Amino acid sequence: MNSLMIKVCFFLVLISNGYSTKLDSYPPTCQRIECPNYDVIESGKDYEIRRYNSPMWMSTEPIDDISFVSATRTGFLRLFDYIQGKNNYHETVKMTAPVIIQVKPSDGPFCVSSFVVSFYVPKKNQPNPPPAEGLHLQKWGKTYVAVRQFSGFITDDDLPREAAALSASIAGTKWAAAIDKSHAADNTTLYTVAGYNSPFEFKNRVNEIWFTFDLDKALAI
């Protein structure tokens, strides 16, 4: 199947409906392709706290759009070209998971939000990731993440519902306080969406809502 067909299929499946599930185990996709390493710090009811150990991401510039689906499509196609060799080294890069979308929501339902779409850089490429016009490298330090999983194909309506559900799950915990303090300190992204599956996988899809935070910074406030 050629790249154009892959891109068209990606668009079609993105606009399908999604549905929620409880937190599951380690994403099955990560048993087949490379994913960033993390440690599970705590497993709660419908949430998990993870510590990611300095992952590296190749990221788009912020994409301003009223639609998560539209912005994700734009960013994914740019990253798909990147791993197919449209970079300064003309080097193909293996597909990894998850693709993450960092979201800074607008103040209203019909206002523009900001989205940054990112591809996890394989360890093989991390010493010298191929640069590319319009993309930049994100090097995370030790990062804590509150996680909620849900299934199906992601729609615009899923995001506020899943983010609210994650917020409710961690309400009253030390993690909620740490997230609030960390975000207040540096105006960070409100939440991140992680997708683990190929557009051709219709069963057992795993998506996640992430609240990322710097625990050390939060404790220092």
Secondary structure, 3 states (H helix, E strand, C coil): CCHHHHHHHHHHHHCCCEECCCCCCCCHHHHCCCCCCEEEEEEECCEEEEEEECCEEEEECCEEECCHHHHHHHHHHHHHHHHCCCCCCCCCCCCCCCEEEEEECCCCCCCCEEEEEEEECCHHHCCCCCCCCCEEEEECCEEEEEEEEEEECCCCCHHHHHHHHHHHHHCCCHHHHHHHHHHHHHCCCCEEEEECCCCCCCCCCCEEEEEEECHHHHHHC
